[in-house]
Amino acid sequence: MKKLALHWKIIIGMVLGIIFGFIMNTVDGGKGFVTDWISPFGTIFINLLKLIAVPLILASLIKGISDLKDISKIKSMGLRTIGIYVCTTVVAIIIGLGIVNFIKPGVGMPQDTIEKIKLKYENDAGVTDKLVKATAQKDAGPLQALVDIFPSNIFQSFADASMLQVIFFALFVGISLLLIGEKKAKPLIDFFDSLNEVVMKMVDLIMLFAPYAVFALLANVIIAFDDTEILIKLLYYALCVFGGLILMICFYLVMVSVYTKKSPLWFLQQLSPAQLLAFSTSSSAATLPVTMERVEEHIGVDKEVSGFVLPVGATVNMDGTSLYQAIAAVFIMQVIWPEGLTFTNQMVIVLTALLASIGSAAVPSAGMVMLVIVLESIGFPAELLPIGLALIFAVDRPLDMCRTVVNVTGDATVSMMVAKSLDKLHEPKPKEWDDNYEEVK
């Protein structure tokens, strides 16, 4: 009997988790039961993915760079990667602005709805936390993002999972290995090659738990929604964001078809486990090990390309987040600051959202922190910021889940394009967790 494909198992887990969450919302003590006895399994799963993210990046990138045999190829790969990421981000922002200006979801929102949302969320701890983080980010110097790339203690960078610092260290080690000669470098290259194989096998093992983990994660998300009336009021805005994200995925599929000559449906099928995990976790960083495994083994991108493009993308390529920021910023202005809706301000949004996406952390709800910076860049009144965030806070988590899917899909698309341009896209060679089980059982 043919085994059920992994993505179908994950989808079943997601559907059952959503149904279970709704049932627990109607049962006395149901929320507490999910929080105490179900949610921890989702947390364990995310922790396991985060556990292997840093060693996977380190091993994959160092081995990949050392295999290039030519330092000039690193420059070529880096420039193509950043160039494509910038272009896709600009496309995402333009799509977002086009949709929100055409549909105008914030125009005509009833005043009583605005007041109800304001009372419920304006002083919410989540909103306050986003404002504090945004202030800290804004107060940093203009070159702080550049300074943060260079670690003073690489072990601290490993502990903090500071992706750009880990990438810099891996590049530094990989280039140094090229410069000391093949004979001297071989023992360390062999070590990282073996480490990469071990960590990829760990991904396979962790993914066996994925269907149960997404059940726990989705059930926990559902019990967090306690005011369906407000969710319905914000449905118009949410549909604008969702529609924009769908258009962005369509754009990726066109790029896959036209540039790499691969079937878009085949691409989605191979990447779907990573997309489903991105939806469940709302974190492209937590999903990174799975994204790398799918892109390398199931899509056929060489590890020297995926090992560079995907970690960089998880940090600086936030197409879904940028699209969301464009729609959210204009929506908020349509509701409470319509006089700010000028062409100049919208052009500033394009530039600021592009820069903010580079600095946006690959963690849940980081987009709201960067949204504050985008709004402040156009002179949005500071006293209205808590109200602005409160307007969209109720639906931020489900939209965050959707935009993380777009972020991960964009990373995979760009990795395919870069690999194709460097002739590093080959026939996939999938591996299973039990490939060598017979030898050791």
C-alpha positions as a Markdown table, in Angstrom:
| # | Residue | x | y | z |
|---|---|---|---|---|
| 1 | Met | 0.0 | 0.0 | 0.0 |
| 2 | Lys | 1.4 | 3.4 | -1.0 |
| 3 | Lys | 2.3 | 5.6 | 2.0 |
| 4 | Leu | 0.4 | 8.9 | 2.4 |
| 5 | Ala | 2.5 | 11.8 | 1.3 |
| 6 | Leu | 3.9 | 14.0 | 4.0 |
| 7 | His | 2.1 | 17.1 | 2.9 |
| 8 | Trp | -1.3 | 15.3 | 3.1 |
| 9 | Lys | -0.5 | 14.1 | 6.7 |
| 10 | Ile | 0.3 | 17.7 | 7.6 |
| 11 | Ile | -2.9 | 19.0 | 6.1 |
| 12 | Ile | -4.9 | 16.4 | 8.0 |
| 13 | Gly | -3.2 | 17.5 | 11.2 |
| 14 | Met | -3.9 | 21.1 | 10.5 |
| 15 | Val | -7.6 | 20.5 | 9.7 |
| 16 | Leu | -8.1 | 18.3 | 12.8 |
| 17 | Gly | -6.2 | 21.0 | 14.9 |
| 18 | Ile | -8.6 | 23.7 | 13.7 |
| 19 | Ile | -11.7 | 21.6 | 14.4 |
| 20 | Phe | -10.4 | 20.6 | 17.8 |
| 21 | Gly | -9.6 | 24.2 | 18.7 |
| 22 | Phe | -13.1 | 25.4 | 17.8 |
| 23 | Ile | -14.6 | 22.5 | 19.9 |
| 24 | Met | -12.4 | 23.4 | 22.9 |
| 25 | Asn | -13.5 | 27.0 | 22.6 |
| 26 | Thr | -17.0 | 25.9 | 23.4 |
| 27 | Val | -16.1 | 23.6 | 26.3 |
| 28 | Asp | -15.7 | 24.8 | 29.9 |
| 29 | Gly | -12.0 | 24.5 | 30.6 |
| 30 | Gly | -11.2 | 23.7 | 27.0 |
| 31 | Lys | -8.8 | 26.6 | 26.5 |
| 32 | Gly | -6.9 | 25.6 | 29.6 |
| 33 | Phe | -6.7 | 22.0 | 28.5 |
| 34 | Val | -5.2 | 23.0 | 25.1 |
| 35 | Thr | -2.8 | 25.5 | 26.7 |
| 36 | Asp | -1.5 | 23.0 | 29.3 |
| 37 | Trp | -1.7 | 19.6 | 27.5 |
| 38 | Ile | -1.7 | 20.3 | 23.7 |
| 39 | Ser | 0.3 | 23.4 | 23.0 |
| 40 | Pro | 3.6 | 22.2 | 24.6 |
| 41 | Phe | 3.9 | 19.6 | 21.8 |
| 42 | Gly | 3.9 | 22.4 | 19.2 |
| 43 | Thr | 6.5 | 24.3 | 21.2 |
| 44 | Ile | 8.7 | 21.2 | 21.4 |
| 45 | Phe | 8.5 | 20.8 | 17.6 |
| 46 | Ile | 9.5 | 24.5 | 17.0 |
| 47 | Asn | 12.4 | 24.1 | 19.5 |
| 48 | Leu | 13.7 | 21.1 | 17.6 |
| 49 | Leu | 13.6 | 23.0 | 14.3 |
| 50 | Lys | 15.4 | 26.0 | 15.9 |
| 51 | Leu | 17.9 | 23.6 | 17.5 |
| 52 | Ile | 19.2 | 22.4 | 14.1 |
| 53 | Ala | 18.9 | 25.7 | 12.2 |
| 54 | Val | 22.3 | 27.1 | 13.1 |
| 55 | Pro | 24.4 | 23.9 | 12.6 |
| 56 | Leu | 22.6 | 23.3 | 9.3 |
| 57 | Ile | 23.4 | 26.8 | 8.0 |
| 58 | Leu | 27.0 | 26.6 | 9.3 |
| 59 | Ala | 27.7 | 23.1 | 7.8 |
| 60 | Ser | 25.8 | 23.7 | 4.5 |
| 61 | Leu | 27.3 | 27.1 | 3.7 |
| 62 | Ile | 30.9 | 26.3 | 4.7 |
| 63 | Lys | 30.8 | 23.0 | 2.6 |
| 64 | Gly | 29.1 | 24.8 | -0.3 |
| 65 | Ile | 31.6 | 27.7 | -0.4 |
| 66 | Ser | 34.6 | 25.4 | -0.2 |
| 67 | Asp | 33.1 | 23.4 | -3.1 |
| 68 | Leu | 33.0 | 26.4 | -5.3 |
| 69 | Lys | 36.8 | 26.4 | -5.7 |
| 70 | Asp | 36.6 | 30.0 | -7.0 |
| 71 | Ile | 36.1 | 33.1 | -4.7 |
| 72 | Ser | 34.7 | 35.1 | -7.6 |
| 73 | Lys | 31.7 | 32.8 | -7.7 |
| 74 | Ile | 30.8 | 33.9 | -4.2 |
| 75 | Lys | 30.5 | 37.5 | -5.3 |
| 76 | Ser | 28.4 | 36.5 | -8.4 |
| 77 | Met | 26.0 | 34.4 | -6.2 |
| 78 | Gly | 25.7 | 37.1 | -3.6 |
| 79 | Leu | 25.0 | 39.9 | -6.1 |
| 80 | Arg | 22.3 | 37.8 | -7.9 |
| 81 | Thr | 20.7 | 36.8 | -4.7 |
| 82 | Ile | 20.4 | 40.3 | -3.2 |
| 83 | Gly | 19.4 | 41.8 | -6.6 |
| 84 | Ile | 16.5 | 39.3 | -7.1 |
| 85 | Tyr | 15.4 | 39.7 | -3.5 |
| 86 | Val | 15.2 | 43.5 | -3.8 |
| 87 | Cys | 13.2 | 43.1 | -7.1 |
| 88 | Thr | 10.7 | 40.7 | -5.6 |
| 89 | Thr | 10.2 | 42.8 | -2.5 |
| 90 | Val | 9.4 | 45.9 | -4.7 |
| 91 | Val | 6.9 | 43.8 | -6.7 |
| 92 | Ala | 5.3 | 42.7 | -3.4 |
| 93 | Ile | 4.9 | 46.3 | -2.1 |
| 94 | Ile | 3.5 | 47.5 | -5.4 |
| 95 | Ile | 0.9 | 44.7 | -5.4 |
| 96 | Gly | 0.0 | 45.6 | -1.8 |
| 97 | Leu | -0.5 | 49.3 | -2.6 |
| 98 | Gly | -2.4 | 48.6 | -5.8 |
| 99 | Ile | -4.9 | 46.3 | -4.0 |
| 100 | Val | -5.5 | 48.6 | -1.0 |
| 101 | Asn | -5.9 | 51.7 | -3.1 |
| 102 | Phe | -8.3 | 49.9 | -5.5 |
| 103 | Ile | -10.5 | 48.2 | -2.9 |
| 104 | Lys | -10.2 | 50.8 | 0.0 |
| 105 | Pro | -11.1 | 48.4 | 2.8 |
| 106 | Gly | -10.7 | 51.2 | 5.5 |
| 107 | Val | -13.1 | 53.7 | 3.9 |
| 108 | Gly | -16.5 | 53.9 | 5.6 |
| 109 | Met | -15.6 | 51.7 | 8.7 |
| 110 | Pro | -18.3 | 52.5 | 11.3 |
| 111 | Gln | -17.1 | 54.7 | 14.2 |
| 112 | Asp | -18.6 | 52.3 | 16.8 |
| 113 | Thr | -16.4 | 49.5 | 15.4 |
| 114 | Ile | -13.3 | 51.7 | 15.6 |
| 115 | Glu | -14.2 | 52.6 | 19.2 |
| 116 | Lys | -14.8 | 48.9 | 20.2 |
| 117 | Ile | -11.4 | 47.8 | 18.7 |
| 118 | Lys | -9.7 | 50.8 | 20.3 |
| 119 | Leu | -11.1 | 49.9 | 23.8 |
| 120 | Lys | -10.2 | 46.2 | 23.4 |
| 121 | Tyr | -6.7 | 46.4 | 22.0 |
| 122 | Glu | -5.2 | 49.9 | 22.4 |
| 123 | Asn | -3.7 | 49.1 | 25.8 |
| 124 | Asp | -3.1 | 45.4 | 25.0 |
| 125 | Ala | 0.3 | 44.1 | 26.1 |
| 126 | Gly | 1.0 | 42.8 | 22.6 |
| 127 | Val | 0.4 | 46.3 | 21.1 |
| 128 | Thr | 2.5 | 48.0 | 23.7 |
| 129 | Asp | 5.3 | 45.5 | 23.2 |
| 130 | Lys | 5.4 | 46.2 | 19.5 |
| 131 | Leu | 5.6 | 49.9 | 20.1 |
| 132 | Val | 8.5 | 49.5 | 22.5 |
| 133 | Lys | 10.4 | 47.3 | 20.1 |
| 134 | Ala | 9.8 | 49.7 | 17.2 |
| 135 | Thr | 11.1 | 52.6 | 19.3 |
| 136 | Ala | 14.3 | 50.7 | 20.1 |
| 137 | Gln | 14.8 | 49.8 | 16.5 |
| 138 | Lys | 14.2 | 53.4 | 15.3 |
| 139 | Asp | 16.6 | 54.8 | 17.9 |
| 140 | Ala | 19.5 | 52.6 | 16.7 |
| 141 | Gly | 22.0 | 54.3 | 14.4 |
| 142 | Pro | 21.7 | 54.3 | 10.6 |
| 143 | Leu | 24.5 | 51.8 | 10.3 |
| 144 | Gln | 23.5 | 49.6 | 13.2 |
| 145 | Ala | 22.1 | 46.9 | 10.8 |
| 146 | Leu | 25.5 | 46.7 | 9.2 |
| 147 | Val | 27.3 | 46.5 | 12.6 |
| 148 | Asp | 25.0 | 43.7 | 13.7 |
| 149 | Ile | 26.3 | 41.5 | 10.9 |
| 150 | Phe | 29.7 | 41.2 | 12.5 |
| 151 | Pro | 29.8 | 39.1 | 15.7 |
| 152 | Ser | 32.1 | 39.7 | 18.6 |
| 153 | Asn | 31.4 | 36.3 | 20.0 |
| 154 | Ile | 30.3 | 33.6 | 17.5 |
| 155 | Phe | 29.1 | 31.3 | 20.3 |
| 156 | Gln | 26.8 | 34.0 | 21.5 |
| 157 | Ser | 25.6 | 34.4 | 17.9 |
| 158 | Phe | 24.9 | 30.6 | 17.8 |
| 159 | Ala | 23.0 | 30.8 | 21.1 |
| 160 | Asp | 20.9 | 33.8 | 19.9 |
| 161 | Ala | 20.4 | 32.3 | 16.4 |
| 162 | Ser | 21.6 | 35.5 | 14.8 |
| 163 | Met | 21.3 | 34.4 | 11.2 |
| 164 | Leu | 23.3 | 37.1 | 9.5 |
| 165 | Gln | 26.1 | 36.7 | 12.0 |
| 166 | Val | 26.1 | 33.0 | 11.5 |
| 167 | Ile | 26.1 | 33.5 | 7.7 |
| 168 | Phe | 29.0 | 35.9 | 7.9 |
| 169 | Phe | 31.0 | 33.5 | 10.0 |
| 170 | Ala | 30.3 | 30.6 | 7.7 |
| 171 | Leu | 31.3 | 32.7 | 4.7 |
| 172 | Phe | 34.5 | 33.8 | 6.5 |
| 173 | Val | 35.4 | 30.2 | 7.3 |
| 174 | Gly | 34.5 | 29.0 | 3.8 |
| 175 | Ile | 36.6 | 31.6 | 2.0 |
| 176 | Ser | 39.5 | 31.0 | 4.5 |
| 177 | Leu | 39.3 | 27.3 | 3.7 |
| 178 | Leu | 39.7 | 28.1 | 0.0 |
| 179 | Leu | 42.8 | 30.2 | 0.7 |
| 180 | Ile | 44.7 | 27.7 | 2.7 |
| 181 | Gly | 44.7 | 25.1 | 0.0 |
| 182 | Glu | 42.8 | 21.9 | -0.7 |
| 183 | Lys | 45.1 | 19.5 | 1.3 |
| 184 | Lys | 45.0 | 21.5 | 4.5 |
| 185 | Ala | 41.4 | 22.3 | 4.2 |
| 186 | Lys | 40.2 | 18.7 | 3.5 |
| 187 | Pro | 39.8 | 17.5 | 7.1 |
| 188 | Leu | 37.6 | 20.4 | 8.1 |
| 189 | Ile | 35.6 | 20.2 | 4.9 |
| 190 | Asp | 35.0 | 16.5 | 5.5 |
| 191 | Phe | 33.8 | 17.3 | 9.0 |
| 192 | Phe | 31.3 | 19.9 | 7.8 |
| 193 | Asp | 30.2 | 17.6 | 5.0 |
| 194 | Ser | 29.4 | 14.9 | 7.5 |
| 195 | Leu | 27.8 | 17.4 | 9.9 |
| 196 | Asn | 25.5 | 18.6 | 7.1 |
| 197 | Glu | 24.4 | 15.0 | 6.3 |
| 198 | Val | 23.7 | 14.3 | 10.0 |
| 199 | Val | 21.6 | 17.5 | 10.4 |
| 200 | Met | 19.6 | 16.8 | 7.2 |
| 201 | Lys | 18.8 | 13.4 | 8.6 |
| 202 | Met | 17.7 | 15.0 | 11.8 |
| 203 | Val | 15.3 | 17.1 | 9.7 |
| 204 | Asp | 13.8 | 13.9 | 8.3 |
| 205 | Leu | 13.3 | 12.5 | 11.8 |
| 206 | Ile | 11.8 | 15.7 | 13.1 |
| 207 | Met | 9.4 | 15.8 | 10.2 |
| 208 | Leu | 7.9 | 12.5 | 11.3 |
| 209 | Phe | 6.4 | 14.5 | 14.2 |
| 210 | Ala | 5.2 | 17.3 | 12.0 |
| 211 | Pro | 1.5 | 16.2 | 11.5 |
| 212 | Tyr | 1.0 | 16.0 | 15.3 |
| 213 | Ala | 2.9 | 19.3 | 15.9 |
| 214 | Val | 0.8 | 21.3 | 13.5 |
| 215 | Phe | -2.3 | 19.8 | 15.2 |
| 216 | Ala | -1.1 | 21.3 | 18.5 |
| 217 | Leu | 0.0 | 24.6 | 16.9 |
| 218 | Leu | -3.3 | 25.2 | 15.0 |
| 219 | Ala | -5.4 | 24.2 | 18.0 |
| 220 | Asn | -3.5 | 26.8 | 20.1 |
| 221 | Val | -4.0 | 29.5 | 17.5 |
| 222 | Ile | -7.8 | 28.9 | 17.3 |
| 223 | Ile | -8.3 | 29.2 | 21.1 |
| 224 | Ala | -6.7 | 32.6 | 21.0 |
| 225 | Phe | -9.6 | 34.1 | 19.0 |
| 226 | Asp | -12.1 | 35.2 | 21.6 |
| 227 | Asp | -14.0 | 38.0 | 19.7 |
| 228 | Thr | -15.4 | 36.7 | 16.4 |
| 229 | Glu | -17.4 | 39.9 | 15.9 |
| 230 | Ile | -14.3 | 42.0 | 15.6 |
| 231 | Leu | -12.8 | 39.4 | 13.3 |
| 232 | Ile | -15.8 | 39.7 | 11.0 |
| 233 | Lys | -15.5 | 43.5 | 11.0 |
| 234 | Leu | -11.9 | 43.3 | 9.8 |
| 235 | Leu | -12.6 | 40.6 | 7.2 |
| 236 | Tyr | -12.6 | 43.1 | 4.3 |
| 237 | Tyr | -9.0 | 44.2 | 5.3 |
| 238 | Ala | -7.9 | 40.6 | 5.9 |
| 239 | Leu | -9.2 | 39.5 | 2.4 |
| 240 | Cys | -7.2 | 42.4 | 0.8 |
| 241 | Val | -4.0 | 41.1 | 2.5 |
| 242 | Phe | -4.8 | 37.5 | 1.6 |
| 243 | Gly | -5.6 | 38.3 | -2.0 |
| 244 | Gly | -2.3 | 40.2 | -2.3 |
| 245 | Leu | -0.4 | 37.2 | -0.9 |
| 246 | Ile | -2.1 | 34.9 | -3.4 |
| 247 | Leu | -1.1 | 37.2 | -6.3 |
| 248 | Met | 2.5 | 37.2 | -5.0 |
| 249 | Ile | 2.6 | 33.4 | -5.0 |
| 250 | Cys | 1.2 | 33.5 | -8.6 |
| 251 | Phe | 4.1 | 35.8 | -9.5 |
| 252 | Tyr | 6.6 | 33.3 | -8.0 |
| 253 | Leu | 5.0 | 30.5 | -10.0 |
| 254 | Val | 5.3 | 32.5 | -13.2 |
| 255 | Met | 9.0 | 33.1 | -12.4 |
| 256 | Val | 9.5 | 29.4 | -11.8 |
| 257 | Ser | 7.9 | 28.4 | -15.0 |
| 258 | Val | 9.5 | 31.1 | -17.2 |
| 259 | Tyr | 13.0 | 31.2 | -15.8 |
| 260 | Thr | 13.7 | 27.7 | -14.5 |
| 261 | Lys | 11.4 | 25.9 | -16.9 |
| 262 | Lys | 9.9 | 23.8 | -14.1 |
| 263 | Ser | 6.3 | 23.0 | -13.6 |
| 264 | Pro | 4.7 | 25.4 | -11.1 |
| 265 | Leu | 2.4 | 22.6 | -9.7 |
| 266 | Trp | 5.5 | 20.3 | -9.3 |
| 267 | Phe | 7.3 | 23.2 | -7.4 |
| 268 | Leu | 4.3 | 23.7 | -5.0 |
| 269 | Gln | 4.1 | 19.9 | -4.4 |
| 270 | Gln | 7.7 | 19.6 | -3.5 |
| 271 | Leu | 7.7 | 22.7 | -1.3 |
| 272 | Ser | 4.3 | 22.2 | 0.3 |
| 273 | Pro | 5.6 | 20.6 | 3.6 |
| 274 | Ala | 7.7 | 23.7 | 4.2 |
| 275 | Gln | 4.8 | 26.0 | 3.3 |
| 276 | Leu | 2.5 | 24.2 | 5.6 |
| 277 | Leu | 5.0 | 24.4 | 8.5 |
| 278 | Ala | 5.5 | 28.1 | 7.7 |
| 279 | Phe | 1.7 | 28.6 | 8.0 |
| 280 | Ser | 1.6 | 26.7 | 11.3 |
| 281 | Thr | 4.6 | 28.3 | 13.0 |
| 282 | Ser | 4.5 | 31.8 | 11.6 |
| 283 | Ser | 8.3 | 31.7 | 11.5 |
| 284 | Ser | 10.5 | 31.5 | 8.5 |
| 285 | Ala | 13.5 | 31.0 | 10.8 |
| 286 | Ala | 11.9 | 27.9 | 12.5 |
| 287 | Thr | 10.9 | 26.6 | 9.0 |
| 288 | Leu | 14.4 | 27.1 | 7.5 |
| 289 | Pro | 15.7 | 23.6 | 8.1 |
| 290 | Val | 12.7 | 22.1 | 6.4 |
| 291 | Thr | 12.9 | 24.7 | 3.6 |
| 292 | Met | 16.5 | 23.8 | 3.0 |
| 293 | Glu | 15.8 | 20.0 | 3.0 |
| 294 | Arg | 12.9 | 20.4 | 0.5 |
| 295 | Val | 14.9 | 22.8 | -1.8 |
| 296 | Glu | 18.0 | 20.6 | -1.8 |
| 297 | Glu | 16.7 | 17.1 | -1.9 |
| 298 | His | 13.2 | 17.5 | -3.6 |
| 299 | Ile | 13.7 | 20.5 | -5.9 |
| 300 | Gly | 17.4 | 19.9 | -6.8 |
| 301 | Val | 19.2 | 23.1 | -5.8 |
| 302 | Asp | 22.9 | 22.5 | -5.0 |
| 303 | Lys | 23.7 | 23.0 | -1.3 |
| 304 | Glu | 26.2 | 25.7 | -2.0 |
| 305 | Val | 23.4 | 27.8 | -3.4 |
| 306 | Ser | 20.6 | 26.8 | -0.9 |
| 307 | Gly | 23.0 | 27.1 | 2.0 |
| 308 | Phe | 23.6 | 30.8 | 1.1 |
| 309 | Val | 20.4 | 32.0 | -0.5 |
| 310 | Leu | 17.9 | 30.5 | 2.0 |
| 311 | Pro | 19.4 | 31.7 | 5.3 |
| 312 | Val | 19.9 | 35.1 | 3.8 |
| 313 | Gly | 16.3 | 35.1 | 2.5 |
| 314 | Ala | 15.0 | 34.1 | 5.9 |
| 315 | Thr | 16.6 | 37.3 | 7.3 |
| 316 | Val | 16.3 | 39.9 | 4.5 |
| 317 | Asn | 13.6 | 38.6 | 2.1 |
| 318 | Met | 10.2 | 39.4 | 3.6 |
| 319 | Asp | 8.0 | 39.8 | 0.5 |
| 320 | Gly | 4.9 | 38.7 | 2.4 |
| 321 | Thr | 5.7 | 41.0 | 5.3 |
| 322 | Ser | 6.4 | 44.0 | 2.9 |
| 323 | Leu | 3.1 | 43.4 | 1.1 |
| 324 | Tyr | 1.3 | 43.3 | 4.4 |
| 325 | Gln | 3.0 | 46.5 | 5.6 |
| 326 | Ala | 1.9 | 48.4 | 2.5 |
| 327 | Ile | -1.7 | 47.3 | 2.8 |
| 328 | Ala | -1.8 | 47.8 | 6.6 |
| 329 | Ala | -0.3 | 51.2 | 6.5 |
| 330 | Val | -2.7 | 52.5 | 3.9 |
| 331 | Phe | -5.7 | 50.8 | 5.6 |
| 332 | Ile | -4.9 | 52.5 | 8.9 |
| 333 | Met | -4.6 | 55.8 | 7.2 |
| 334 | Gln | -7.9 | 55.2 | 5.4 |
| 335 | Val | -9.6 | 54.7 | 8.8 |
| 336 | Ile | -8.0 | 57.3 | 11.1 |
| 337 | Trp | -5.7 | 59.6 | 9.0 |
| 338 | Pro | -7.1 | 60.0 | 5.5 |
| 339 | Glu | -5.3 | 63.3 | 5.0 |
| 340 | Gly | -2.0 | 61.4 | 4.9 |
| 341 | Leu | -3.0 | 59.4 | 1.8 |
| 342 | Thr | -0.8 | 61.4 | -0.6 |
| 343 | Phe | 1.2 | 60.0 | -3.6 |
| 344 | Thr | 4.4 | 61.2 | -1.9 |
| 345 | Asn | 3.7 | 59.3 | 1.3 |
| 346 | Gln | 2.9 | 56.1 | -0.6 |
| 347 | Met | 6.2 | 56.4 | -2.4 |
| 348 | Val | 7.9 | 56.8 | 1.0 |
| 349 | Ile | 6.0 | 53.6 | 2.1 |
| 350 | Val | 7.6 | 51.7 | -0.9 |
| 351 | Leu | 11.1 | 52.7 | 0.1 |
| 352 | Thr | 10.7 | 52.3 | 3.9 |
| 353 | Ala | 8.9 | 49.0 | 3.6 |
| 354 | Leu | 11.8 | 47.7 | 1.4 |
| 355 | Leu | 14.4 | 48.8 | 3.9 |
| 356 | Ala | 12.3 | 47.5 | 6.8 |
| 357 | Ser | 11.9 | 44.1 | 5.3 |
| 358 | Ile | 15.7 | 43.7 | 5.3 |
| 359 | Gly | 15.8 | 44.5 | 9.0 |
| 360 | Ser | 12.7 | 42.5 | 9.9 |
| 361 | Ala | 13.3 | 39.5 | 12.2 |
| 362 | Ala | 12.2 | 36.1 | 10.9 |
| 363 | Val | 9.9 | 35.5 | 13.9 |
| 364 | Pro | 6.2 | 35.7 | 14.5 |
| 365 | Ser | 4.6 | 39.2 | 14.3 |
| 366 | Ala | 7.9 | 41.0 | 13.5 |
| 367 | Gly | 6.0 | 42.7 | 10.7 |
| 368 | Met | 3.9 | 44.8 | 13.1 |
| 369 | Val | 7.1 | 46.2 | 14.7 |
| 370 | Met | 8.4 | 47.3 | 11.3 |
| 371 | Leu | 4.9 | 48.6 | 10.4 |
| 372 | Val | 5.4 | 51.3 | 13.2 |
| 373 | Ile | 8.6 | 52.4 | 11.5 |
| 374 | Val | 6.9 | 52.6 | 8.1 |
| 375 | Leu | 4.1 | 54.7 | 9.6 |
| 376 | Glu | 6.5 | 57.0 | 11.4 |
| 377 | Ser | 8.4 | 57.6 | 8.2 |
| 378 | Ile | 5.4 | 59.3 | 6.6 |
| 379 | Gly | 4.7 | 61.5 | 9.6 |
| 380 | Phe | 1.8 | 59.5 | 11.1 |
| 381 | Pro | 0.7 | 61.1 | 14.3 |
| 382 | Ala | 2.4 | 59.4 | 17.3 |
| 383 | Glu | -0.7 | 59.6 | 19.5 |
| 384 | Leu | -2.6 | 57.6 | 16.9 |
| 385 | Leu | -0.1 | 54.8 | 16.6 |
| 386 | Pro | -1.6 | 52.6 | 19.4 |
| 387 | Ile | -5.0 | 53.0 | 17.8 |
| 388 | Gly | -3.6 | 52.1 | 14.4 |
| 389 | Leu | -2.0 | 48.9 | 15.7 |
| 390 | Ala | -5.1 | 48.1 | 17.6 |
| 391 | Leu | -7.1 | 48.2 | 14.4 |
| 392 | Ile | -5.2 | 45.3 | 12.9 |
| 393 | Phe | -4.0 | 43.4 | 16.0 |
| 394 | Ala | -7.0 | 41.1 | 16.2 |
| 395 | Val | -6.3 | 39.5 | 12.8 |
| 396 | Asp | -2.5 | 39.9 | 12.8 |
| 397 | Arg | -1.8 | 36.3 | 13.8 |
| 398 | Pro | -3.7 | 34.5 | 11.0 |
| 399 | Leu | -2.4 | 37.0 | 8.4 |
| 400 | Asp | 1.1 | 36.5 | 9.8 |
| 401 | Met | 0.7 | 32.8 | 9.2 |
| 402 | Cys | -0.2 | 33.5 | 5.6 |
| 403 | Arg | 2.5 | 36.0 | 4.9 |
| 404 | Thr | 5.1 | 33.6 | 6.3 |
| 405 | Val | 4.1 | 31.1 | 3.6 |
| 406 | Val | 4.8 | 33.8 | 1.0 |
| 407 | Asn | 8.2 | 34.6 | 2.6 |
| 408 | Val | 9.2 | 30.9 | 2.5 |
| 409 | Thr | 7.9 | 30.5 | -1.1 |
| 410 | Gly | 9.9 | 33.5 | -2.2 |
| 411 | Asp | 13.1 | 32.2 | -0.7 |
| 412 | Ala | 12.7 | 28.9 | -2.5 |
| 413 | Thr | 11.9 | 30.6 | -5.8 |
| 414 | Val | 14.9 | 32.8 | -5.6 |
| 415 | Ser | 17.1 | 29.9 | -4.7 |
| 416 | Met | 15.9 | 28.1 | -7.8 |
| 417 | Met | 16.5 | 31.2 | -10.0 |
| 418 | Val | 20.1 | 31.7 | -8.6 |
| 419 | Ala | 20.8 | 28.0 | -9.0 |
| 420 | Lys | 19.6 | 28.0 | -12.6 |
| 421 | Ser | 21.7 | 31.1 | -13.4 |
| 422 | Leu | 24.8 | 29.3 | -12.0 |
| 423 | Asp | 24.0 | 25.9 | -13.6 |
| 424 | Lys | 23.5 | 24.5 | -10.1 |
| 425 | Leu | 19.9 | 23.2 | -10.6 |
| 426 | His | 19.9 | 19.4 | -11.0 |
| 427 | Glu | 17.6 | 16.5 | -10.8 |
| 428 | Pro | 16.4 | 16.1 | -7.2 |
| 429 | Lys | 17.5 | 13.1 | -5.1 |
| 430 | Pro | 15.1 | 12.8 | -2.2 |
| 431 | Lys | 16.3 | 11.0 | 1.0 |
| 432 | Glu | 14.2 | 9.2 | 3.6 |
| 433 | Trp | 14.8 | 8.9 | 7.3 |
| 434 | Asp | 15.2 | 5.1 | 7.1 |
| 435 | Asp | 17.5 | 4.9 | 4.0 |
| 436 | Asn | 20.3 | 3.3 | 6.1 |
| 437 | Tyr | 18.0 | 1.7 | 8.8 |
| 438 | Glu | 18.6 | -1.8 | 7.6 |
| 439 | Glu | 22.3 | -1.5 | 8.2 |
| 440 | Val | 22.0 | -0.5 | 11.9 |
| 441 | Lys | 18.8 | -2.1 | 13.2 |
